Amino acid sequence: MFRCNNFPVFIVACTIAALACVARAEKIKDHAGPYRPYSPELQGRWPKDLVGLDEAAFAQMSLDDVILKRAYLSVFLSGVGGKFQGLEPEISAALADMRRRGDTVTPMLLKLMDENQETRLEASVLVKIPEVGSIQLGPYLDYARRVLRERTHTMSGSLAGCAATLLAAHGTKEDAELLKWVMQTRPYVADAVTRELDELNRRLGLPKTSPRRTPKDHATTGGATSGNPQGTEGKPSGLVGVVQQAATHWLFWVLPVLGAAGLLWLVLRKRK
């Protein structure tokens, strides 16, 4: 029977093991994919159920029609890079219908994205929505900002890069500060964000970003300075609460492990 007579040593060992697991999970999330499955209404027989449909057929559908939603999904998953090129006739017809409807499709698209987080749909819309041309980008820019602010510690590196791509092409000076904050707060996605931050700075005429911190640098500095004991210096407005949320994220992992370790130690000591 295993026995441990030194409770502090036992707790430290369990804590180190828990932090190692969390760090490993953080790295895994940075990889592009595998994406999550789509919501049930998007898991149909598309593109087979789009065969033979033309722009007139799509025009008769409401925005709640599942076939229309699948058609729009096919639009964003088609093409080359961030361009709508080489589309099948049915996909071209769906794109034309989307362009005709303009901003009226935005509530439906944003709802689909929110219901399909960490899927190819969410990432592809963020990258390709400017190519539609007849849709105002403001709501999608706000969506990208929310992803970077509120899902900093859960988003994949791929999604971070897609959100940053939209902001790089259409964002503001405040978005540059947001991207810098993301790089410092979640160093493992910095590679996906750095190039887009440089592009945003170039477009706005701002200085090119300095070399990013490595995870080791971030761990040693901790983000705090002598003039800012709370570690919030340099954070864009509205992000202090997110920093506190990130700290809570780690506590949710560590505290249960410490409690379980304490109970296990008591049981082993009792059996001794």
C-alpha positions in Angstrom: 0.0 0.0 0.0 1.3 3.4 -1.0 1.9 5.8 1.9 2.7 9.5 2.1 3.7 11.1 5.3 4.5 14.5 3.9 1.3 16.3 3.0 2.9 19.5 1.5 5.1 17.4 -0.8 2.1 15.4 -1.9 0.0 18.5 -2.7 2.9 20.1 -4.6 3.3 17.0 -6.7 -0.4 16.8 -7.6 -0.5 20.5 -8.4 2.4 20.2 -10.8 0.8 17.2 -12.5 -2.5 19.2 -12.9 -0.7 22.3 -14.4 1.1 20.0 -16.8 -2.2 18.6 -18.0 -3.7 22.1 -18.5 -0.6 23.3 -20.4 -0.9 20.3 -22.7 -4.5 21.0 -23.3 -3.7 24.6 -24.1 -1.2 23.5 -26.8 -3.6 21.0 -28.3 -6.2 23.8 -28.8 -3.8 25.8 -30.9 -3.7 23.2 -33.7 -6.0 24.0 -36.7 -8.8 21.5 -36.3 -10.2 19.0 -35.9 -13.2 21.1 -36.1 -16.3 20.4 -34.1 -19.4 18.8 -35.8 -22.1 21.1 -37.1 -25.4 21.6 -35.4 -28.1 19.1 -36.4 -29.9 21.3 -39.0 -26.6 21.6 -41.0 -25.9 17.9 -41.0 -28.1 17.1 -43.9 -27.3 15.7 -47.4 -25.8 18.9 -48.7 -24.5 19.5 -51.3 -26.7 16.7 -52.8 -29.9 18.4 -51.6 -28.9 21.5 -53.6 -28.6 19.9 -57.0 -30.7 21.6 -59.6 -31.5 24.7 -57.5 -31.1 28.1 -59.1 -31.3 31.7 -57.9 -35.1 31.7 -58.5 -35.5 28.7 -56.3 -33.5 30.2 -53.5 -35.4 33.5 -53.8 -38.6 31.6 -52.8 -37.1 30.3 -49.6 -37.3 32.1 -46.2 -34.2 32.7 -44.1 -35.4 30.0 -41.8 -35.3 27.4 -44.5 -32.8 24.6 -43.7 -32.0 24.1 -47.4 -31.1 27.8 -47.7 -28.9 27.6 -44.6 -27.1 24.6 -46.0 -26.7 26.4 -49.3 -25.1 29.4 -47.6 -22.8 27.1 -45.6 -21.7 25.6 -49.0 -20.9 29.1 -50.2 -18.6 29.8 -47.4 -16.9 26.4 -47.6 -16.3 26.8 -51.4 -13.8 28.7 -53.4 -10.1 29.2 -53.1 -8.6 30.8 -50.0 -10.7 33.8 -49.1 -12.2 34.2 -52.6 -15.4 32.8 -54.2 -13.8 31.2 -57.3 -14.6 28.1 -59.3 -18.1 27.7 -57.7 -20.6 25.1 -58.9 -23.7 26.5 -60.5 -25.9 25.9 -57.4 -23.3 27.5 -55.1 -23.0 30.5 -57.4 -26.8 30.8 -57.3 -26.8 30.7 -53.5 -24.1 33.4 -53.4 -26.1 35.6 -55.8 -29.2 35.1 -53.5 -27.1 36.1 -50.5 -25.8 39.2 -52.2 -29.4 40.2 -53.3 -30.7 39.9 -49.7 -27.8 41.9 -48.3 -27.9 42.8 -44.6 -31.0 40.8 -44.0 -29.0 37.6 -43.9 -26.7 38.9 -41.1 -28.9 37.8 -38.1 -29.2 34.3 -39.6 -25.5 34.0 -40.3 -24.5 35.3 -36.8 -26.9 32.9 -35.2 -25.5 30.0 -37.2 -22.0 31.0 -36.3 -22.9 31.1 -32.6 -24.6 27.7 -32.8 -21.6 26.3 -34.6 -18.6 27.5 -32.6 -15.2 26.1 -33.5 -16.5 24.7 -36.8 -15.3 25.5 -40.4 -18.5 27.6 -40.8 -17.6 30.0 -38.0 -14.0 30.4 -39.3 -14.9 30.6 -43.0 -17.6 33.3 -42.5 -15.1 35.5 -40.7 -12.6 35.2 -43.5 -14.9 35.4 -46.5 -17.8 37.7 -45.5 -16.1 40.8 -47.0 -16.2 39.0 -50.4 -20.0 39.0 -50.4 -19.8 42.7 -51.0 -23.4 43.7 -50.2 -23.2 43.1 -46.5 -22.1 45.6 -43.9 -19.1 44.2 -41.9 -19.8 45.9 -38.5 -21.6 43.0 -36.9 -19.0 40.6 -38.0 -16.1 42.7 -36.8 -17.9 42.8 -33.4 -18.3 39.0 -33.5 -14.5 38.7 -34.2 -13.7 41.0 -31.3 -16.0 39.0 -28.9 -14.2 35.8 -29.9 -10.8 37.2 -29.1 -12.0 38.8 -25.9 -14.3 36.2 -24.4 -12.9 33.0 -25.8 -9.2 33.8 -25.5 -8.5 30.6 -23.5 -10.8 28.3 -25.5 -10.5 29.3 -29.1 -8.2 27.4 -31.4 -5.2 29.0 -33.1 -7.1 28.6 -36.4 -10.1 30.6 -35.2 -7.9 33.3 -33.7 -6.2 33.7 -37.0 -9.5 34.0 -38.9 -10.8 36.6 -36.5 -7.5 38.5 -36.7 -7.7 38.3 -40.6 -11.0 40.1 -40.6 -9.7 42.8 -38.2 -6.5 43.2 -40.1 -8.3 44.1 -43.2 -11.2 46.2 -41.7 -10.3 46.9 -38.1 -9.2 50.0 -36.1 -6.4 51.1 -33.9 -8.2 49.7 -30.9 -8.2 46.3 -32.6 -4.4 46.5 -32.9 -4.3 46.8 -29.1 -6.7 43.9 -28.8 -4.5 41.7 -31.0 -1.4 42.6 -28.9 -3.3 41.7 -25.7 -4.3 38.3 -27.2 -0.7 37.6 -28.1 0.4 38.3 -24.6 -2.5 36.6 -22.8 -2.5 33.5 -25.0 1.1 33.1 -26.3 0.4 29.8 -28.0 -1.9 31.5 -30.6 0.6 34.4 -31.3 1.9 32.8 -34.5 -1.7 32.9 -35.9 -2.1 36.5 -34.9 1.3 38.2 -35.5 1.1 38.4 -39.2 -2.4 39.9 -39.1 -1.4 42.4 -36.5 1.5 43.5 -38.8 -0.9 43.9 -41.7 -3.3 45.9 -39.6 -0.5 48.2 -38.4 0.7 48.6 -42.0 -2.8 49.5 -43.2 -3.2 52.1 -40.4 0.3 53.5 -40.7 1.3 52.2 -37.2 4.7 50.9 -36.2 5.3 47.3 -36.9 4.8 45.1 -33.8 7.8 44.2 -31.7 8.9 40.6 -31.6 6.3 38.7 -29.7 6.9 37.2 -26.2 7.5 33.6 -26.0 5.4 31.5 -23.5 8.5 31.4 -21.3 8.8 35.2 -21.4 5.1 35.6 -20.6 5.4 33.2 -17.6 8.3 35.0 -16.1 7.0 38.6 -16.4 3.4 37.7 -15.5 2.1 40.9 -17.1 2.6 43.0 -14.0 4.8 46.0 -13.4 5.9 48.0 -10.3 3.5 50.8 -11.4 0.7 48.4 -12.1 0.4 45.7 -9.4 -2.8 44.3 -10.9 -1.0 43.4 -14.1 -3.5 45.2 -16.3 -1.2 47.8 -17.8 -1.4 48.0 -21.6 -4.7 46.1 -21.7 -7.3 47.6 -24.1 -10.4 49.1 -22.4 -13.0 46.5 -21.4 -10.5 43.6 -21.1 -9.6 43.8 -17.4 -12.5 41.6 -16.6 -11.4 39.1 -19.1 -8.0 39.0 -17.6 -9.6 38.1 -14.2 -11.7 35.5 -16.0 -8.6 33.9 -17.4 -7.1 33.6 -13.9 -10.3 32.0 -12.7 -10.0 29.5 -15.6 -6.8 28.2 -14.0 -8.3 28.0 -10.6 -11.1 25.8 -11.8 -8.5 23.3 -12.7 -6.2 23.6 -9.7 -8.5 23.9 -6.8 -10.5 20.7 -7.4 -7.2 18.8 -7.8 -5.9 20.2 -4.5 -9.1 19.2 -2.7 -9.0 15.7 -4.2 -5.4 15.3 -3.2 -6.2 16.4 0.4 -9.0 13.8 0.7 -6.8 11.1 -0.8 -4.0 11.9 1.7 -6.4 11.7 4.6 -7.7 8.3 3.4 -4.2 7.0 3.0 -3.2 8.3 6.4 -6.2 6.7 8.0 -5.4 3.3 6.5 -1.9 3.7 7.8 
